[in-house]
Amino acid sequence: MDRFAGRVAFVTGAAHGIGAAAARRLHAEGATVVLADVDTAAADGVARSLGDASGDGGRALAVACDITDAASVDAAVGAAAGRFGRLDALVNVAGGARPHPGLLDGMTDDDWAGTVDLNLAGPVRCVRAAAPHLARQGGAIVLVGSVNGLQSFGDEAYSAAKAGLSSLAQNLAVRLGPSGVRVNVVAPGTIRTRVWDTQGGPDRLAPLYPLGRVGEPEDIAAAIAYLASDDAAWVTGVTLPVDGGVLAGPLARLTRLEEGETGQEAAG
Ligand SMILES: NC(=O)c1ccc[n+]([C@@H]2O[C@H](COP(=O)([O-])OP(=O)(O)OC[C@H]3O[C@@H](n4cnc5c(N)ncnc54)[C@H](O)[C@@H]3O)[C@@H](O)[C@H]2O)c1
């Protein structure tokens, strides 16, 4: 597939996990990718692993970018557009849950604001910086939300911020549609990335998933690539759960598990 030949994608959070997988997928499909991350060393490592980083004519460039800092985002997007002369897709993957006390267990306003800043205001900063470059037929914005934004799985601040992305995408879809720019959200379920390393790994949650496993970063990268591509030319303003079925019927799933069914039997 060559869906992104000649196109430039700006991917935040591209140094690790889902963002790195998205950058790899878009690059494999012909895109020039800008890997924007606070962890510039790791982003550079991903860019180099793509085989044609840095030098003139290469299709992968790592740039320093902190989505909690408007000046940093503006500089990163400006550098990308300046270097490659165009921007066709913004993929905001950077984000994540932050450790804090529970909402009613001592969470401070700063705890709340920090999580919302990273997961909702951060993507807004990226959209503001990138939109002027994207504003033409075929431009696409893909924001990474979470199933937490669609149903209660805990962490109110993170969940509210991710839920906000769906409303943001709808409003931006209406605003930017006439310019030919589409705006969508991918809402992953549990994905095997480093964020689960300190929580006993993701596989303990596998039985909750009707498809019998947690997700891999590549599962999300495939959905991001779809929504960023012309295959989704008439898709805008939607939130697409990519979740192994966890939202399809969690209560029914729990009931079946309690009745003794294993994940394997449920998947088969
Ligand atoms: N892993 C999961 O189970 C899961 C589930 C649902 C949603 N998500 C979402 O997917 C996204 C990626 O998560 P992941 O699991 O790949 O995490 P990860 O920690 O592996 O990757 C996150 C990346 O974002 C970068 N980053 C963090 N803060 C940043 C900032 N302020 N500016 C720029 N870059 C920053 C990190 O350096 C890292 O490269 C997050 O938005 C997360 O909320 C993850």
The ligand as a Gaussian input file, in Angstrom:
#p B3LYP/6-31G(d) Opt

LIG

0 1
 N       -1.442000       1.945000      26.337000
 C       -2.755000       1.926000      26.551000
 O       -3.314000       0.937000      27.090000
 C       -3.610000       3.091000      26.081000
 C       -5.006000       2.905000      26.076000
 C       -5.814000       3.953000      25.661000
 C       -5.254000       5.139000      25.247000
 N       -3.886000       5.297000      25.266000
 C       -3.358000       6.584000      24.812000
 O       -2.426000       6.364000      23.778000
 C       -1.450000       7.390000      23.797000
 C       -0.053000       6.781000      23.768000
 O        0.083000       5.943000      24.891000
 P        1.231000       4.822000      24.968000
 O        0.641000       3.708000      25.750000
 O        1.801000       4.572000      23.621000
 O        2.281000       5.566000      25.918000
 P        3.867000       5.664000      25.834000
 O        4.292000       6.182000      27.147000
 O        4.453000       4.391000      25.345000
 O        4.079000       6.784000      24.724000
 C        3.718000       8.103000      24.946000
 C        4.650000       9.005000      24.175000
 O        4.255000      10.351000      24.364000
 C        5.402000      11.112000      24.715000
 N        4.980000      12.270000      25.505000
 C        4.557000      12.278000      26.790000
 N        4.271000      13.536000      27.165000
 C        4.515000      14.333000      26.097000
 C        4.420000      15.719000      25.871000
 N        4.033000      16.558000      26.827000
 N        4.733000      16.201000      24.641000
 C        5.145000      15.355000      23.663000
 N        5.298000      14.033000      23.829000
 C        4.978000      13.526000      25.035000
 C        6.300000      10.151000      25.469000
 O        7.652000      10.600000      25.504000
 C        6.101000       8.887000      24.665000
 O        6.955000       8.824000      23.546000
 C       -1.744000       8.252000      25.015000
 O       -2.464000       9.398000      24.593000
 C       -2.613000       7.359000      25.885000
 O       -3.471000       8.087000      26.710000
 C       -3.057000       4.302000      25.661000

